[in-house]
Amino acid sequence: MTRWEKMWMDRRSAIEPVISHLKHDHNMIRNFLKGKEGDRINAVLAAAGCNLRKLIRAFFLFLDRFTFFRAHICQISFFHN
């Protein structure tokens, strides 16, 4: 095995567990689409799903902050009366 091949295999073995964990965490375990076009579609849909999850999470975090803020104001106004 050449030096280049060894370097490539080491790099690949370091990256594959990360990809595997990402696929399992986001339920992308199996690709049912065939061929190169199916791989492209699967990658785009996976990225869209990941972005949608981030957007929904950010929305609920914002909503949680807003409702906590309103509850905090209500408590302050209740105690000052």
C-alpha positions as CSV (number, residue, x, y, z in Angstrom):
1,M,0.0,0.0,0.0
2,T,1.4,3.4,-1.0
3,R,1.7,6.3,1.3
4,W,-1.1,8.1,-0.5
5,E,-3.5,5.1,-0.1
6,K,-2.7,4.7,3.6
7,M,-3.4,8.4,4.1
8,W,-6.7,8.1,2.2
9,M,-7.8,5.1,4.2
10,D,-6.9,6.8,7.5
11,R,-9.0,9.8,6.5
12,R,-11.8,7.6,5.3
13,S,-11.9,5.6,8.6
14,A,-12.0,8.9,10.5
15,I,-15.0,10.3,8.6
16,E,-17.2,7.2,8.2
17,P,-18.3,7.0,11.8
18,V,-19.4,10.6,11.7
19,I,-21.5,10.0,8.6
20,S,-22.9,6.8,10.1
21,H,-24.0,8.6,13.3
22,L,-25.6,11.4,11.3
23,K,-27.5,8.9,9.1
24,H,-28.8,7.0,12.2
25,D,-29.7,10.2,14.1
26,H,-31.8,11.5,11.3
27,N,-33.4,8.2,10.1
28,M,-31.5,8.2,6.8
29,I,-30.5,4.6,7.2
30,R,-31.8,3.3,3.8
31,N,-31.9,4.9,0.4
32,F,-34.8,3.5,-1.6
33,L,-34.1,5.6,-4.7
34,K,-32.1,4.0,-7.5
35,G,-29.0,5.2,-9.4
36,K,-27.0,8.4,-9.3
37,E,-30.1,10.6,-9.7
38,G,-31.7,8.8,-6.7
39,D,-28.5,9.5,-4.7
40,R,-28.7,13.2,-5.5
41,I,-32.4,13.4,-4.7
42,N,-31.8,11.6,-1.4
43,A,-29.0,14.0,-0.5
44,V,-31.2,17.0,-1.3
45,L,-34.2,15.6,0.7
46,A,-31.9,14.8,3.7
47,A,-30.5,18.3,3.7
48,A,-34.0,19.8,3.4
49,G,-35.1,17.6,6.3
50,C,-32.1,18.6,8.4
51,N,-32.8,22.3,7.7
52,L,-36.5,21.9,8.5
53,R,-35.6,20.3,11.8
54,K,-33.3,23.3,12.6
55,L,-36.0,25.8,11.7
56,I,-38.7,24.1,13.8
57,R,-36.3,23.8,16.8
58,A,-35.4,27.5,16.5
59,F,-39.1,28.4,16.3
60,F,-40.0,26.5,19.4
61,L,-37.0,27.9,21.3
62,F,-38.1,31.4,20.3
63,L,-41.7,30.6,21.3
64,D,-40.4,29.2,24.6
65,R,-38.5,32.4,25.4
66,F,-41.5,34.5,24.4
67,T,-43.9,32.6,26.7
68,F,-41.4,32.6,29.6
69,F,-41.0,36.4,29.1
70,R,-44.8,37.0,29.2
71,A,-45.2,34.7,32.3
72,H,-42.3,36.6,34.0
73,I,-44.0,40.0,33.2
74,C,-47.3,38.7,34.6
75,Q,-45.7,37.6,37.8
76,I,-44.0,41.0,38.3
77,S,-47.2,42.9,37.6
78,F,-49.1,40.5,40.0
79,F,-46.7,41.1,42.9
80,H,-46.5,44.9,42.4
81,N,-50.3,45.4,42.7
